[in-house]
Amino acid sequence: MAGGAGAGPAVQQALEGVEDLGGPEDQPADGHLDARPVSTAVNNVRNNDPHLLAPVSL
């Protein structure tokens, strides 16, 4: 189980069923996923605008 042998009961309970979530090898629903750089504004939960999805240059 993830979390290690020394993990407390709360951690173990939170990790229950994590194996069922799948991994990075799973395909997205439509079979296609684009990864692109976006603004650091996505890191702030107060930001909720369509511009957050706009690609930025590196």
C-alpha positions, 0 to 999 in steps of 0.5 A: 500500500502507498504511504509506507508502513509507518503511515497513520490511520488517517493517511491510510484511509485517505489512500484507500482506493488510490490504486483504482485511479489509474496511472499516467499510462491511461489514455484520456477520454478522447484519446488525445492530450495536448501538453503546453505551457500556460501562465503561472496565473493558473496557480492561484485559485482566485483566477478563473478566466478563459485566458488561463488556457491560452498557451504562453511562449517559454 
